[in-house]
Amino acid sequence: DAAIELEERVGRAVQRAAAVLVANALQAGASEITIHVTVETDTRRVQLRVDDDAGGFDVDAIPEGRGLDSLRAELGDDALELRRNPRGTTACVAVPLGVPQEVS
């Protein structure tokens, strides 16, 4: 994964998703956040997962016009998955890859 260079638009989408998910967790009161980034070359996407310990929220009731709703609108309905975990919330975002280029 470290040898893959992302197109600018893909990098910006991943950066935006990370900012929204981390800000959401912090605003919910998280004291611990874990971030996982995986480049899935077989499915041609970057998978970003953020786990927090903020106690969770109703993952089926995302307020319109807020960060998570905007992120879902930007990336598509299937690109954002929210689920409860034992300590809080797990948020997963899939960002489609552009054409990856190997870094020499």
Buried (B, 14 or more C-beta within 10 A) or exposed (E): EEEEEBEEEBBEBBEBBBEBBBEBBEEBEBEEBEEEEEBEEEEEBBBBBBBBBBEBBEBEEBEEEEBBBBBBEBBEEEBBEBEEEEBBBBBBBBBBBBEBEEEE
